[in-house]
């Protein structure tokens, strides 16, 4: 006889290192358990703090049949004994108990690395939570957050503007997306983003980069000093400078043309191509080559090579401004 449709998964495997997504998956498992038993509670325990007998006690059925969710955290650090115990339980889980195994996807030992595959084979429900390192992934995340917050919609320019204004932290992006949907009635455009995040947008790395690549020495330095004063991470400013210079170089290399046609060739949204076409005025090949060298060196400087990464950023901005218009 099959289980009822609303029966929560007995074993849930969460794989990845994106903290917000991992936490949501754990909370999702708890919410599923509470649909069956509103009093179901959540117990979190680090796998290295457990012995097999302690695990058996945690996942044993309650005398009063109370629902329970047990989250085993940092499962990538498990040893052979506890891994065997987890796998053994997954093959014959107890009623009323949801076991959530949180695993980074890596592991120091073969046993730890092989645990996710063994749990998949045992029938665990799997949620992937990989780190979002690509811009396209963050853009997709923002679009989904806006859609989930009451069915809101946002065009590509608005999504990019929100990431520029808020940064790459998923928690902040999720909160900002939800707030924008609430404030705009669900129609999120670039102007709405600028209006609600103007203060932050003015001091992001993207603002520093935009002024630097336009040759605005005073504006770039002012934006940089505000960004540093307000705690914008130096690495994010360096990334924004590198992205701006490289985008201009790529767009300049293909020549003038329809942004919509060039977008597919360059793998960029049309608005970004159009913006780079405007910024490319005043740049010559020699200057772009110099600027490319500057941002390449800066990447190393802000990651520990330079004694003072703030000074390295200011020096890089000045060099990029000087390269603008160089023939």
C-alpha positions in Angstrom: 0.0 0.0 0.0 1.5 3.4 -1.0 2.0 6.2 1.5 -0.5 9.1 1.5 0.4 12.0 -0.8 1.1 14.3 2.1 3.5 12.0 3.9 6.8 13.9 4.2 10.0 12.3 2.8 11.6 10.0 5.4 15.1 10.9 4.3 16.1 14.2 2.7 19.6 14.8 1.3 20.7 18.5 0.9 23.9 18.9 -1.1 25.8 22.1 -1.6 27.3 25.2 0.1 24.9 28.0 -0.6 23.8 28.8 2.9 20.5 30.4 2.1 19.3 27.6 -0.1 20.5 25.0 2.4 18.6 26.7 5.2 15.5 26.9 3.0 15.7 23.2 2.2 15.9 22.4 5.9 12.9 24.6 6.7 11.1 23.1 3.8 11.5 19.6 5.3 10.2 20.9 8.6 7.2 22.6 6.9 6.4 19.3 5.2 6.5 17.4 8.5 4.3 20.0 10.2 1.6 19.5 7.5 1.2 16.1 9.0 2.0 17.0 12.6 1.8 20.7 13.5 3.8 20.0 16.6 6.8 18.5 14.8 10.1 19.9 16.1 13.5 20.3 14.5 16.7 19.0 16.1 20.1 20.1 14.6 23.2 18.2 15.3 26.7 18.2 13.8 27.6 14.8 12.5 31.0 14.8 14.2 29.2 15.2 17.6 27.3 11.9 17.1 27.9 8.3 17.8 25.8 5.5 16.1 23.9 4.8 19.3 23.1 8.6 19.7 21.9 8.7 16.1 19.7 5.7 16.7 18.1 7.4 19.7 17.5 10.6 17.8 15.6 8.8 14.9 13.8 6.3 17.0 9.9 6.7 16.9 8.4 8.7 19.7 6.3 6.9 22.3 3.5 9.4 21.5 4.0 9.3 17.8 5.1 12.9 17.7 6.6 14.2 14.4 10.3 15.0 14.4 12.9 16.4 12.0 16.5 15.6 12.6 19.1 17.6 10.6 22.6 16.1 10.5 24.9 19.0 9.6 28.4 18.9 8.0 27.9 15.3 6.9 31.0 15.7 4.7 33.0 15.3 7.9 31.5 12.0 8.9 33.6 8.9 9.7 32.9 5.3 8.6 30.8 4.2 11.6 28.4 7.1 11.5 28.2 7.0 7.7 27.2 3.3 7.9 24.6 4.1 10.5 23.1 6.9 8.4 23.0 4.7 5.3 21.5 1.8 7.3 18.8 4.0 8.7 18.0 5.5 5.2 17.3 2.0 4.0 14.7 1.4 6.7 13.5 4.7 8.1 11.1 5.1 11.1 7.6 6.4 10.8 7.1 10.0 11.9 10.7 10.9 11.6 12.4 12.9 8.9 16.1 12.6 8.6 17.8 15.6 6.8 21.4 15.0 5.9 23.2 18.3 5.0 26.4 17.6 2.9 28.7 20.1 1.2 29.3 17.7 -1.7 32.9 17.2 -0.9 34.6 15.4 2.0 38.0 14.6 3.4 37.6 10.8 3.2 36.2 8.4 0.6 33.5 7.4 3.0 32.3 11.0 3.4 32.5 11.7 -0.3 30.5 8.6 -1.1 27.7 9.3 1.4 25.5 11.3 -1.0 25.6 8.6 -3.6 24.7 5.9 -1.1 21.7 8.0 0.2 20.5 8.7 -3.4 20.6 4.9 -4.0 18.6 4.4 -0.8 15.9 6.6 -2.1 16.5 9.9 -0.3 14.9 13.0 -1.7 17.7 15.3 -3.0 17.9 19.1 -3.0 20.9 20.6 -4.8 22.2 23.9 -3.3 25.4 24.8 -5.2 27.3 28.0 -4.7 26.1 30.7 -7.1 29.3 31.9 -8.7 28.0 32.9 -12.1 26.2 36.1 -12.9 23.5 34.3 -14.8 22.7 32.1 -11.8 22.3 35.2 -9.6 20.1 36.8 -12.2 17.9 33.7 -12.4 17.7 33.6 -8.6 16.5 37.2 -8.4 13.9 36.6 -11.1 12.6 33.6 -9.2 12.5 35.5 -5.9 10.5 38.3 -7.5 8.1 35.8 -9.1 7.7 34.0 -5.8 7.0 37.2 -3.9 3.4 37.5 -5.0 3.9 36.8 -8.7 6.0 39.9 -9.4 7.8 40.5 -12.7 11.1 42.2 -13.6 12.8 42.9 -16.9 16.5 42.0 -17.4 17.7 45.6 -16.8 15.8 45.7 -13.5 17.4 42.4 -12.4 20.9 43.7 -13.2 20.2 47.0 -11.5 19.1 45.2 -8.3 22.3 43.1 -8.2 24.4 46.2 -8.8 22.6 48.0 -6.0 22.5 45.2 -3.4 25.5 43.0 -4.2 25.8 39.2 -4.6 24.7 38.1 -1.1 21.6 35.9 -1.7 20.0 36.8 1.6 20.1 40.5 0.9 19.0 39.9 -2.7 16.0 37.9 -1.5 15.0 40.5 1.0 15.4 43.3 -1.5 13.3 41.4 -4.1 10.5 40.8 -1.7 10.5 44.5 -0.6 10.4 45.7 -4.1 7.5 43.5 -5.1 5.6 44.8 -2.0 6.4 48.4 -2.8 5.7 48.3 -6.5 2.7 46.0 -6.6 4.8 43.4 -8.5 5.9 45.5 -11.5 9.7 45.8 -10.8 11.6 48.0 -13.3 15.0 49.6 -13.3 13.6 52.9 -12.2 11.9 51.3 -9.2 15.2 49.6 -8.2 17.1 52.9 -8.5 14.5 54.7 -6.5 14.4 52.3 -3.6 18.1 51.5 -3.6 19.6 54.8 -4.7 21.7 55.3 -1.6 23.4 51.9 -2.0 23.6 52.0 -5.7 25.7 55.1 -5.5 28.4 53.4 -3.5 28.7 50.0 -5.1 31.7 48.8 -7.1 29.7 49.1 -10.2 29.3 52.9 -9.7 33.0 53.2 -9.1 33.7 51.2 -12.3 31.2 53.2 -14.4 32.9 56.5 -13.6 36.4 55.1 -14.0 35.8 53.7 -17.5 34.2 57.0 -18.5 37.4 58.9 -17.5 35.7 60.7 -14.6 38.7 61.0 -12.2 37.0 63.0 -9.5 33.7 61.1 -9.6 35.5 57.7 -9.6 37.6 58.6 -6.6 34.7 60.1 -4.7 32.6 56.9 -5.3 35.5 54.7 -4.3 36.1 56.6 -1.0 32.4 56.4 -0.2 32.3 52.6 -1.0 35.3 52.0 1.2 33.9 54.1 4.0 30.6 52.2 3.9 32.2 48.8 3.9 31.8 47.6 0.4 34.2 44.6 0.1 37.3 45.5 -1.8 37.0 42.3 -3.9 33.6 43.4 -5.2 35.0 46.8 -6.3 37.9 45.0 -8.1 35.5 42.6 -9.7 33.3 45.4 -10.9 36.3 47.3 -12.4 37.4 44.1 -14.2 34.0 43.4 -15.5 33.5 46.9 -16.9 36.9 47.0 -18.6 36.6 43.5 -20.1 33.1 44.2 -21.3 34.2 47.3 -23.1 37.1 45.4 -24.7 34.9 42.6 -25.9 32.2 45.0 -27.3 34.9 47.2 -29.0 36.5 44.1 -30.6 33.3 43.3 -32.6 32.7 46.8 -33.7 29.5 48.9 -33.9 26.3 47.0 -34.5 22.8 46.2 -33.4 23.0 45.4 -29.7 20.3 42.8 -30.0 22.3 40.9 -32.7 25.6 41.3 -30.9 24.1 40.1 -27.6 23.9 36.5 -28.8 27.4 36.5 -30.2 28.9 38.0 -27.0 26.7 36.1 -24.5 25.5 39.3 -22.9 22.0 41.0 -22.5 21.4 43.6 -25.2 21.2 46.5 -22.6 24.7 45.6 -21.4 26.0 45.6 -25.0 24.4 49.0 -25.6 25.8 50.4 -22.4 29.3 49.2 -23.3 29.1 50.7 -26.8 28.5 54.1 -25.2 31.3 53.6 -22.7 33.7 52.5 -25.4 33.8 56.0 -26.9 37.2 57.5 -26.0 38.9 54.1 -25.6 41.6 53.0 -28.0 43.3 49.6 -28.3 46.4 50.7 -26.4 44.5 52.2 -23.5 42.3 49.1 -23.2 45.3 46.9 -23.2 46.7 49.0 -20.3 43.5 48.9 -18.4 43.2 45.1 -18.8 46.7 44.7 -17.3 45.6 47.0 -14.4 42.5 45.0 -13.5 44.4 41.7 -13.8 47.0 43.0 -11.3 44.3 44.4 -9.1 42.7 41.0 -8.7 45.8 39.7 -7.1 46.3 42.8 -5.0 42.9 42.7 -3.3 43.3 39.0 -2.5 46.4 39.4 -0.4 49.3 40.5 -2.6 49.1 44.2 -1.8 49.8 45.3 1.8 46.9 47.9 1.5 44.1 46.8 -0.8 42.3 50.2 -0.4 45.4 51.9 -1.7 45.7 49.3 -4.5 42.1 50.1 -5.5 42.7 53.9 -5.6 45.9 53.4 -7.7 44.0 51.1 -10.1 41.2 53.6 -10.6 43.7 56.4 -11.4 45.5 54.1 -13.9 42.2 53.2 -15.6 41.2 56.8 -15.8 44.6 57.7 -17.3 44.3 54.8 -19.8 41.0 56.3 -21.1 41.7 58.2 -24.2 45.3 56.9 -24.4 46.5 56.4 -28.0 
